[in-house]
């Protein structure tokens, strides 16, 4: 699963060609407003057919590249999933731009439930029934040898549902391409695509590198990948928030760009973003013993839990970088984004290549940390020269430092006195203390936020 889902994001990035971001950028321009959606959808349809077709044609070498020579059918399923996901991307972007979160959320959540339900049916219900009834009719649709393929089949069911549910957003599309607009979009989107491709190296390709360069071999190396991926899931709370933030922030930032006080608004958004992810860091890191039971059922994989705090902070850096990246998206200096992400990819590859043979998945975690941290710093320094934003960076760094100190104090206390009650008591006390501290320091900011909320409602 980890190896397949390390490949899928790369090809998703290649097909989408940053058209979502381009849509939000160019839909603001009056001269192109009528043609943007038709042009991007037409271009996306063509690229999707070509790339998914090539994936299916070259499924055998692609399977061999990620170490799954005997399962080329996984690549075929992945190609179809990627195709439907790509064709759903712009309709989803349209819903976001038109402020239609209910339809967006209903389709997304229903797709998730379908995915989970299909996985549960094939990997839990079917084996149990067939075990008790060798003549069950389920033999017609279930075969134990397919294994991971059922995870991909479940994903395909969800992706197909989303595409069908968004048919109304496709029905009004006129298959035409405004050549002038298309050229401008490509110039704008190409650096973002390079950045996205390099970003996938930073986000997912470490699994493939771990499989290839691990000090262990064969199934043992594959199990190392499984440990790392399972523990990576514990940073999912921050990852999910960052993803949700991106969904809402991207159209908001572009709309806000025409206002005089836009930089001040961006700085305020950054402050609340950092405060939120600091709380999330503490919630996961201080209650790690709870999260590991919920998310990692195999106790053998708990050996990798030491990577979790590193990955949590790495994803905090990534979220801050997404906030900072607004400067090159608004100023149309998207080449800067490509350079920054390529530097991050270079760090990822270099650190993993040098240290995986000695430190296994710990090298992957630190590579992710260094990569996103470097990207964050470069984007801030470069962005302040091109598009100054009054970020309260000293205060934000202080908040991040405080949560790290609280985490290490918690580890030290639990290391001296081994007690479950003490563990959760200290964790709760630190979380509450940090919350009270933030409220006192940011009382004025919270009061202004409440007033703004009351005005809008």
N, C-alpha and C positions, 0 to 999 in steps of 0.2 A: 504493500500500500504506500509506504513512504517513498519508495523509488518511483512508482508510477506518478504519484502526486507531486514529485519533484520535477517531472518532465512537463506535466500539463500546463503549469503557469507560464513556462517559456513560450509555448506555442500559442497560448491565449494572448500573450503580449504581442507576439508577431502578427497574429490575425487582426487584433483590435487596432493596432497602430496608433494608440493614444487618441482614437477618435472621440472617446468620451470627453476628455479634456478639451479637445478642439471644438466639440459641439458647444460646450459652455462658453468658450472664448468667442466663437464666431456668431453665435446666436444673438450676441449683444450688438452686432453691427447691422444697422438698418438696411444697408445695400445688399446684404446677403441673407437676411432673416428668412425669406421665403424659400430659399434654395438649400439652406444648410442641411436640414434633415434628409431631404431627398437625395442630395449628393452623397452624403456620408453613408446612408443606408445602401445606396446602389453600389458604391465602392466596396463596402463591407461585405455585401452579398457575393461579389465577385472574388474577393480575397479569401473568403471562407470556403467557397467551393474549390478553389485551387489548392489551398493549403491542406484542407482535410483530405482531398483526393491524393495529394502527395504523401501524406502520412500513412494512408492505407496502402499505397503502392510500395512505400519503403518501410513497412511495418517490421520486417525481419531485421534489417540492420539497426533500426531504432531500438528494438527490443534488446539486441545484443549490446548496444552502446550503454544501456543502463543495467546490464547484467541479468537480463531476463530472457535469454536466448530461446527457452522452451515455451515462452508464452507470448507469441506475437499477437494473439487474439486480444491481449490487453491493450495493445496499441490501437487496434481497430476500434474497440469500444471507446478508448480515450479520444480518438479522432472525431467520432460522432458526438461525444459529450462536448468537446471543444467547439464544434460547429454550432450546436444549438445554443451554447452559452454565448458565443460571439454574436449570433443573430438576435439574442435577447438584450445585449449590452446597451445599444442605443435606445431602444424603447424604454429600458429602465432609466437611462439618463434623461429621457424626455419627461418621464413621470417626476423625477427629481426637480427638473427645471420648472415644471408647471405646478410645483407644490402640491403633489398628489401622493402624500406619504401613505395613505390608507391602502390604496390599490397596490402600491409598491410593497408594503409590509405584508399584506394578505398573500400575495403571490410568493414572496420570499419564504414566509413562514410555512405556507402550505407545501412548498417544495421541500423544505427541510423535513417536515413531518412525513411526507411521502418517502423521502430518502431513508429516514430512520426506520419507518414501518417496513419498507421493502427489505432492508438489511436484516431487521429482526426476523422477518418471515423466513428468509432463505437461510440465515445462519443459526437460527434458534428453533423456530417452529418446525420447519421441514425436517431437520435431523432428528428431532425428538419424536415426531410422528412416525417417520420411516423406521426408526429403531424399534418401535413397538408394533409396527404393522408393515411387514416386508412386502405386502401386496398393495400398499397404498397407491392411490392414483397420483400422488405427488411425485412418484418416480418419473412421470411424464415431463415434469418441468424442473426437477431438481436432480443434480448429480454432485456427489461430494467432491469429485476431482476438480470441479470448477473453482472452488475456494474463493480467492480474492476477486475473481471475475464477478461474483454476486455483489460485491461492494461497488464495482463499476456499473453494473446493471442498475443498481439502485440509484446511483448518480445520474445515469442516463434517463431513468424514469422522471426524476425531478427536473432535469434540464429540458426534457421534452414538454413536460407540463408547463413550465415557465414560458417556453416559446409559444405554445398554443394559447395560454392565458393572455399573452401580449399581442395576439393576432390583430386586435383592433388598431394597435399602434403601427402595425405593418400594412394594414388594409388600405390606408390612405396614401401610402408612399408611391410616388411616381418615379419609375426607373429612368432617371435622367441624371446627368452629371454636368454641373456648371464648371467648365474647364478652368476658368480664372480662379474661382473659389477653390477648386480641388488642388490647384498648384500651391495656393497660399496655405491651405490646410497641410499639405505634405511638407512644405518647408517648416511650418510650425511644429508638426507632429513628429517628424523624423528624429530630432534630438531627444524628444520625450520617449520615443520608442526605444532608442538606444539606451536611454536611462532606465526604462522599464525592464529591458532585457538584462542589463547589468544588475538591476535591482533583484531580479529573480535569482541571479547567482548568489547574491547576498542572503536572500530569504530561504531558498529551498535547495540550491545545488550542493550545499554542504553535505546532504545525505548521500549523494552520488559520490562525492569526494571521500567521505568516510568509508563507504563500501569498497572503494578502490584502494585507498591508502592506509586502511586500518592495520595496526600491528597484528591483528588476528586474521584468519583466512576462512573462506567458505562460509558455512552456516554461522560460525561464531562471529564473523564480521557482519553478517546480516542481522544477527541478534543485537550487536552494538548499535546498528542503525535504528532498530526497534526501540532500544532503551532511550536513545537520544530523542527520537521522535515522540515517544510517550511522555518524557519529561518536558519536552518543548511545549506540549499541550497545556502545562500548568501556567504558562505565560499567556494563556488564551484570553484571560479577562482583560488584560491591557490590549492585546491584539484585537479583540472584538471591538473595544471602545475606539481604538485608533481607526479601525475600518469604518465603524459607524460615523465617526467624526468626519472622515474623508467624504463619505456619501453626502453629508449635509453641508460641510464647510466649502466644498469646491464650488457649487453654484452660488452659495452665499457670498464668498469672497469676490467672485467675478461681478455680482450685482452691486456689491458694496464699493467696488473700485471707482465708481463714478462720483462718490460722495467726498466732500472736502475732508472730513474727519476719518477717512478710511484707515490711515496708519494707526491712529489711536484705537480704533475698533479692533484692528488686528492684534495690537498689543494686549488689549483687554481679553480677547479670546484666548490668546496664548497663556495668560495668567490662569484663567479658569481651567484650561486644558491641563497645565502642569499640576495644579492643585488636585485635579481629579485623578491623574495617573499616579501621583504620590500616594493618595489614599489607596488606590488599587494595588500598588506595590506592597503596602503594609498589610492589606487584607490577604493577599496571597502568601507573602513571605512569612508573616507571623503565624499564620494558620496552615502551614504547609502540611502538617500531619493530617489535617482534615481533607485537604484537597487531594493528597496522594491516594487516599482510600476511595474517593469519589471518581477519580479519573484514571487511576492506574491499578487495575485489579491484580496484576501479576507482581507479587512482592519481589521477584528477582530483578524487576526493572527499577526498584526503589534505589538501587545503587547509583543511579544517575541523577538523583535529586539535587546534588550540589551544583548542577548547571542552572537550576531554576532562577536563583537570585540574579545571576549574571545575565540570563536571557530576559528577565523582567526589565532590568535596567537598559539592556540593549534595545528593547522595544519601546521604552520610554524615549530614548534618543531618536528612534525612528519616527515616533509620533511628533516630536518637536521639529524634526527635519521637515515633515510634511507641512507643518505650520509655516516654517521659514521659507519653504519653496515657493510661496505665493509671489515672491518678488520677481522671479524669472518667468513665471507663468503670466503675470500681468504685464510685464515690460517686454514680453515676446522674446526674451533672451534665453530661449529654451536650450540652446547649445550649452549654456552654463550647467543646466541640470544634467545633461549627458556627461559632461566632464566630471562633475562631482560624483555621480553614481559610478562611473568607470573607475575613479580612484578608489571608491569603496569596494568595487568588485576585485580590483587588483589586490587590495589588502586582504580580502577574504581568501582569494586563491593562494596568495603568498603564505599567509599564516597557516592555513590548512595544509598546504603542501609540505611546509617545513616541520610542523609540529604534530600532525595527526599520527605519523608513525611512532611517536613517542608518548603522546598523551591522549590518543583516541578522541572521544567526543568532547572532552574538556577543551581541546584545541578548537573545535567547531564553535563552542559557546564563546570563547574569548575572541575568536575571529569576528563573530557577529557583533560583539560588544565594541571592539576597536573600529570595525567598519562603520557602524552607525554613529558612533561617537565622533569619528573623523568627519563624516559627511555633515553632521550637525554643525560642527565648529566652522568648517569651510563655508557652508551655506550662510551662516550668520555673518561672518566677516565680509564675505563677498556681497551679500545682500544689503548690508548697511551702507556700502559705498554706492550701490546702484538705486536702491529704494529704501531709504531710511525709515525704520519703524521704531518708536520709543519703547522697546521691550524693557521691562524691569528685570534685567538679567541677573543682577546681583542678588535680588530677593529670590528669584526663581532657583538659582544655584544653591542658595542657603536652604530652601525647602527640600531640595533633592538631597543635599548633604545630611540634613536632619533625619530623613527617613532611613538613610543608610546607617547612620550612627545608632538609631533606635534598633534596627535589625541586628547589628553586631552586639549591642548590649543584651538583647533578648537571647541571642545564641550563647553568649558568655554565661548568663544566669542559668539557662537550662543545662549547659554543660557542667556546671558545678552542682546544681541540685536537680536531679532527675525526678520530675514529678509532672504528670499530665495536668493536674489541677493548677499547679504553679505555671506551667507552660501557657495555658489558655488565660489565666488570670493576668499574667504579665502582658501577654499579647493584647488583651482587651484594654488594659490600663494604658499602654503605649498608644493604641489607636485612638482612644478617647482623649488622651492628653494632646496628641497632635491635632485632633479636631478642634479642641478648645483653644489651642495656641493659634491656629489659623483663623479661627473666628475673631479672636481678639485683635490680631494684627490686621485683618482684612474686613473689619466691621463696616467701615464706610463703603467698601466695594460691594459687600453683600447687601447692604441697605439700598444702594443704587440699583442693584440687580432686581431686588424685590419690587422697587418702585417701577422699574421698566416693565417688569412682568405684569404688574397690575394695570399699567396703562394700555398694554396690548390686549389684555383680556377684558 
